[in-house]
C-alpha cells in the first residue's frame, strides 16, 4: 500500500499547464490527500472559479494515481477560496526565474488584515522597480502585463489574490 505522504509527493509534482515551471504543490492548488476506505481522495482548489487548467490538472493527477496503482479520485473544493498566500516561497522563486514577477505581498484582505497598495512591481529580468502596468490582464486571468522602464522588456506579474 502506497502511503499518503508518497501519494502527496507524487501528485504534488503535477505541473501547472499555464505556468509549467510550477507544480500544483508550488501553487498551493493541491490541498490534501486522504483515504476513504480503499480509495484515495486528492483534494484540489482552483486558482479561480472556472480556471481552464483544472480539467488538465485533474487528468494528470488521475494519471499519477494510476501510475502508483492507487484507486483514487480527485475532489475539487471551492471553499476556502484559493489565495496567493498558499503559494510556496519556492514557487515564487521559480516564477521570478521564469520571467514572471511573483505576487509581492500577502492577499491581506482575505485574512482580515490591511489591504496593501502595490506601488510597483520589480522586473524579474533586471530587478528594477521602475515598472509600469500595461494591462490588468496578461496571458492568463491571474496575471497582469507590465513593462520595465529600465530594460524596456514586457513581463507578466502574478497578481496577489
C-alpha positions in Angstrom: 0.0 0.0 0.0 1.4 3.4 -1.0 1.5 5.9 1.9 -0.5 9.1 1.8 2.8 11.0 2.1 4.2 9.3 -1.0 0.9 10.0 -2.9 1.0 13.6 -1.8 4.6 14.0 -3.0 3.9 12.3 -6.4 0.7 14.2 -7.2 2.3 17.4 -5.9 4.8 17.2 -8.9 2.0 17.6 -11.4 2.9 20.7 -13.5 0.6 23.7 -13.9 -0.3 23.7 -17.6 -0.4 27.5 -17.7 3.0 28.1 -15.9 4.8 24.8 -16.4 7.7 25.6 -14.1 5.3 25.5 -11.2 3.8 22.3 -9.7 0.4 22.2 -8.1 2.2 21.9 -4.8 4.1 25.1 -5.5 0.8 26.9 -6.3 -1.0 25.6 -3.3 -3.7 24.1 -5.5 -3.0 20.7 -4.0 -4.9 20.8 -0.7 -4.5 17.3 0.5 -4.7 13.5 0.2 -6.9 11.3 2.4 -8.1 7.7 2.4 -11.8 6.8 2.2 -11.9 3.1 2.7 -9.9 1.5 -0.1 -9.9 4.7 -2.2 -7.6 7.7 -2.1 -9.1 11.2 -2.5 -6.9 14.0 -3.7 -8.3 17.5 -3.0 -7.5 20.4 -5.2 -8.7 24.0 -5.2 -8.7 26.1 -8.4 -6.8 29.4 -8.5 -10.1 31.0 -9.6 -13.6 29.7 -10.4 -13.7 28.4 -14.0 -10.0 28.1 -14.4 -9.5 26.2 -17.7 -6.3 24.4 -16.4 -8.3 22.5 -13.7 -9.5 19.8 -16.2 -6.0 19.0 -17.3 -4.7 19.1 -13.7 -7.4 16.7 -12.6 -6.5 14.4 -15.5 -2.8 14.5 -14.7 -3.5 13.7 -11.0 -5.6 10.8 -12.1 -2.8 9.5 -14.3 -0.3 9.9 -11.5 -2.6 7.8 -9.2 -2.9 5.1 -11.8 0.9 5.1 -12.2 1.1 4.4 -8.5 -1.5 1.6 -8.8 -3.7 3.6 -6.5 -7.5 3.6 -6.7 -8.5 7.2 -6.3 -10.4 10.2 -7.3 -10.0 13.9 -7.4 -12.2 16.2 -5.5 -12.4 19.9 -6.3 -13.1 22.2 -3.2 -14.0 25.8 -3.7 -14.1 26.9 -0.1 -12.0 28.4 1.2 -11.1 30.1 -2.0 -7.5 29.9 -3.2 -5.2 32.7 -2.4 -1.7 33.5 -3.5 -0.8 33.2 0.2 -0.9 29.5 -0.4 2.0 29.7 -2.9 5.2 28.3 -1.7 8.3 30.5 -1.4 10.0 28.0 -3.8 7.1 28.5 -6.3 7.5 32.3 -6.1 11.2 31.9 -6.7 10.5 29.7 -9.7 8.2 32.3 -11.1 10.8 35.0 -10.9 13.4 32.7 -12.6 10.9 32.0 -15.4 10.4 35.7 -16.0 7.1 36.3 -14.2 7.1 38.7 -11.3 5.6 36.8 -8.3 2.9 38.2 -6.0 4.7 40.8 -3.9 2.6 40.7 -0.8 0.0 38.8 1.2 -3.5 39.0 -0.1 -4.3 40.7 3.3 -8.0 41.4 2.8 -8.8 37.7 2.8 -7.3 37.2 6.2 -9.0 40.3 7.6 -5.7 42.3 7.6 -4.9 45.5 5.9 -5.1 45.7 2.1 -1.6 46.7 0.9 -1.2 49.0 -2.1 1.1 47.9 -4.8 3.3 50.9 -5.9 5.5 49.0 -8.2 6.4 45.5 -9.3 10.1 44.6 -9.5 11.1 43.5 -13.0 12.0 39.8 -12.9 14.5 40.3 -15.7 16.7 43.1 -14.5 15.4 43.8 -10.9 14.4 47.4 -11.5 11.4 48.8 -9.6 10.8 51.3 -12.4 8.0 49.5 -14.0 4.5 50.3 -15.4 1.4 48.3 -15.6 0.2 48.0 -19.3 -2.9 45.8 -18.7 -4.7 44.4 -15.6 -4.9 41.1 -17.6 -1.9 39.3 -19.0 -1.6 35.9 -20.7 -4.0 34.4 -18.1 -6.6 35.9 -15.8 -4.3 35.5 -12.8 -1.6 37.6 -14.3 -1.3 41.3 -15.4 1.0 42.7 -18.1 3.8 45.1 -17.1 6.8 46.8 -18.8 10.1 47.6 -17.3 11.1 51.2 -17.9 14.7 50.4 -17.4 15.3 47.4 -19.6 12.2 48.1 -21.7 11.1 44.4 -21.6 7.4 43.4 -21.0 6.7 40.8 -18.4 3.8 39.1 -16.6 3.1 39.7 -12.9 1.2 37.0 -11.0 -1.5 39.1 -9.2 -1.9 38.7 -5.4 -5.4 37.3 -4.9 
